[in-house]
Amino acid sequence: MSKRHGSYGFDAPWALVGLLFGAIVLGGLAAVSFAFDILAAGIAFLAGGLYTLASAVSYVYTTRRGKFAVWHEELQRLRGDERLLDLGCGRGAVLLMAAARLDKGTATGIDLWRVKDQSGNEEPVTRANAEAEGVSERVELITGDMRDLPFGEGSFDVVVSSQAIHNIPGEEGRAQAVREAYRVVRPGGLMLIADFQHTPAYENTLREIGVTDVRRRDAGWRFWYGGPWFATGILEARKPAG
């Protein structure tokens, strides 16, 4: 995986702040317990603090490196001439990695640019990242809602999304985003959705509309947001060619 030149921030930054704050608080309680010779409580607080700190380390690794490694492998299948859409592209972590492989194709990113979902999540930041990665000429950014995509049916060869659809409130809203993603994929095209929540529901939505070529798998430890209890699943589906 080549070195990244853009600035990609942290996913859901307040979750990371919460983990770090929790580790500090538990460490402080451990120190106080040991100071007052309350050994059992001190050991319990220390163990909890170390556990929370380890979760924070896992979170930082995933958001800064692990997710890039996973997506680098997933995007190896691109030929280079595809039209690709990234749903909830954020600062462009997946979008621009894909664009680097699309020497004869195009990469379109759509987002509502909410900073609570990713630190510094603003369209100018993503444009600056595209410039830094040397792919700006093949990247288009659009402000829009995943539940109502401003594209015609079959507009893209590949649709991807990474840790974005779960931010949509309500089960029906998320299902609508999945249906929209499938609508804009051309016959024979590919969908790849990575999310740490709701991937079984996404699969059910696709099967309910008649999709049979769909698989769901674990992305592995590199895509844990703090531990295996926040593991990322990958949903892969292909639209029938005819």
C-alpha positions in Angstrom: 0.0 0.0 0.0 1.5 3.3 -1.1 2.0 6.2 1.3 -1.0 8.5 1.7 -0.5 12.2 1.1 -3.9 13.6 2.2 -5.2 14.3 5.7 -7.9 11.9 6.7 -8.8 12.7 10.3 -10.5 10.3 12.7 -13.8 8.4 12.3 -16.4 9.4 14.9 -13.9 11.4 16.9 -16.1 11.7 20.0 -16.1 7.9 20.4 -12.3 8.0 20.6 -12.3 10.9 23.0 -14.7 8.9 25.2 -12.4 5.9 25.2 -9.3 8.0 26.1 -11.3 9.8 28.8 -12.5 6.5 30.3 -9.0 5.1 30.4 -7.7 8.3 32.2 -10.6 8.2 34.7 -10.1 4.5 35.5 -6.4 5.0 35.8 -7.0 7.8 38.3 -9.4 5.7 40.3 -6.8 2.9 40.4 -4.2 5.3 41.7 -6.5 6.6 44.4 -7.5 3.0 45.4 -3.8 2.0 45.7 -3.0 5.1 47.7 -5.7 4.2 50.2 -4.6 0.6 50.3 -7.8 -0.7 48.7 -6.0 -3.4 46.7 -9.0 -5.2 45.1 -10.6 -2.0 43.8 -7.2 -0.8 42.6 -6.6 -3.9 40.6 -10.1 -3.8 39.1 -9.8 -0.2 38.1 -6.3 -0.7 36.7 -7.5 -3.7 34.6 -10.4 -1.7 33.3 -8.2 1.2 32.5 -5.7 -0.9 30.6 -8.6 -2.6 28.7 -10.1 0.7 27.7 -6.7 2.0 26.7 -6.2 -1.0 24.5 -9.6 -0.4 22.9 -8.5 3.2 22.2 -5.3 2.0 20.5 -7.3 -0.4 18.4 -9.6 2.4 17.4 -6.7 4.7 16.4 -5.1 1.9 14.4 -8.2 1.2 12.4 -9.1 4.8 11.6 -5.5 5.7 10.7 -4.2 2.6 9.0 -6.2 -0.6 9.3 -9.2 0.5 7.2 -6.9 1.7 4.5 -5.1 -1.7 4.4 -8.5 -3.5 4.1 -9.8 -1.3 1.4 -6.5 -1.4 -0.5 -7.1 -5.2 -0.9 -10.8 -4.8 -1.8 -10.0 -2.3 -4.5 -7.4 -4.5 -6.2 -10.2 -5.9 -8.4 -10.7 -2.6 -10.2 -9.6 -2.7 -13.8 -9.0 1.1 -14.0 -11.8 2.2 -16.4 -14.8 2.0 -14.1 -17.2 4.7 -13.0 -17.2 4.5 -9.2 -19.4 6.0 -6.5 -18.5 6.3 -2.9 -21.5 6.8 -0.5 -20.6 9.0 2.5 -17.1 9.6 1.2 -16.1 11.9 4.0 -12.5 13.2 3.6 -11.9 10.7 0.8 -10.1 7.7 2.4 -11.7 5.2 0.1 -12.7 7.5 -2.7 -9.2 8.7 -3.4 -7.6 5.3 -3.0 -10.0 4.1 -5.7 -9.4 7.1 -7.9 -5.7 6.4 -7.8 -6.5 3.0 -9.6 -8.9 4.6 -12.1 -6.4 5.9 -14.6 -9.2 5.7 -17.3 -12.2 6.0 -15.0 -13.9 8.4 -12.7 -14.6 8.5 -8.9 -17.6 10.3 -7.5 -18.1 11.0 -3.8 -21.4 12.0 -2.2 -21.7 13.2 1.4 -23.6 15.5 3.8 -20.3 16.6 5.3 -21.1 16.2 9.0 -18.2 16.6 11.4 -19.7 14.3 14.1 -19.2 11.4 11.7 -15.6 12.3 10.9 -13.3 15.0 12.2 -12.8 17.8 9.7 -15.5 16.4 7.4 -15.8 19.2 4.9 -15.9 19.3 1.1 -12.9 21.7 0.8 -10.8 19.2 2.9 -11.7 16.4 0.6 -10.9 18.5 -2.5 -7.5 19.4 -0.9 -6.9 15.7 -0.3 -7.7 14.9 -3.9 -5.1 17.5 -5.0 -2.5 16.1 -2.5 -3.1 12.6 -3.9 -2.8 13.8 -7.5 -6.2 12.5 -8.5 -8.4 15.6 -8.6 -8.9 15.5 -12.3 -10.8 12.2 -12.0 -12.8 13.0 -8.8 -16.2 14.6 -8.5 -17.7 15.6 -5.2 -21.4 16.1 -4.6 -23.4 17.2 -1.6 -26.4 14.9 -1.3 -28.3 12.3 0.7 -27.7 8.6 0.2 -31.4 8.0 0.4 -32.1 10.0 -2.7 -29.2 9.8 -5.1 -29.1 12.4 -7.9 -28.1 9.8 -10.5 -29.9 7.8 -13.1 -30.4 4.0 -13.0 -27.2 2.1 -13.8 -24.9 5.1 -13.7 -22.0 3.4 -12.0 -19.9 0.3 -12.5 -19.0 0.1 -8.8 -20.7 1.6 -5.6 -18.7 1.5 -2.4 -19.4 2.8 1.1 -17.3 2.7 4.3 -18.8 3.3 7.8 -21.4 5.6 6.4 -24.9 4.0 6.0 -25.2 3.3 9.7 -25.3 7.1 10.3 -28.7 7.3 8.7 -31.5 7.3 11.4 -34.1 4.6 11.2 -34.2 1.2 9.7 -36.3 2.3 6.7 -33.9 5.1 5.9 -30.9 2.8 5.8 -32.8 0.3 3.7 -33.7 3.1 1.3 -30.0 4.0 1.0 -29.1 0.4 0.1 -31.9 0.2 -2.5 -30.7 3.5 -4.0 -27.1 2.2 -4.1 -28.3 -0.9 -6.0 -30.4 1.2 -8.3 -27.5 3.2 -9.6 -25.3 0.2 -10.2 -25.3 -1.0 -13.8 -26.2 -4.6 -14.7 -23.1 -6.7 -13.9 -21.8 -4.0 -11.5 -20.4 -4.4 -8.0 -21.5 -3.1 -4.6 -19.1 -3.1 -1.6 -20.4 -1.9 1.7 -18.3 -1.9 4.9 -20.0 -1.1 8.2 -19.7 -2.1 11.8 -23.5 -2.0 12.2 -26.5 -3.3 10.3 -24.8 -5.4 7.6 -27.2 -8.3 8.1 -30.1 -5.8 7.6 -28.4 -4.5 4.4 -28.2 -8.0 3.1 -31.8 -8.7 3.9 -32.8 -5.5 2.0 -31.0 -6.7 -1.1 -32.5 -10.2 -0.9 -36.0 -8.7 -0.5 -35.6 -6.9 -3.8 -34.5 -10.1 -5.5 -30.7 -10.0 -5.3 -29.2 -13.4 -5.1 -25.5 -12.7 -5.8 -24.8 -11.3 -2.3 -22.3 -12.3 0.4 -21.4 -10.9 3.8 -18.1 -11.5 5.6 -15.9 -10.2 8.4 -13.3 -7.6 7.5 -10.9 -8.9 10.2 -9.1 -7.3 13.1 -7.7 -4.4 11.1 -11.2 -3.0 10.9 -12.1 -3.2 14.6 -13.2 0.0 16.2 -11.9 -0.8 19.7 -12.2 -4.6 19.6 -14.1 -7.5 18.1 -17.4 -6.2 19.6 -17.1 -3.4 17.0 -16.0 -5.5 14.1 -16.7 -4.4 10.6 -18.6 -6.5 8.2 -18.3 -6.3 4.4 -21.3 -6.8 2.1 -20.6 -7.7 -1.5 -23.2 -7.9 -4.2 -23.4 -8.0 -7.9 -26.3 -6.9 -10.1 -27.4 -9.5 -12.6 -25.9 -8.8 -16.0 -29.1 -9.2 -17.9 
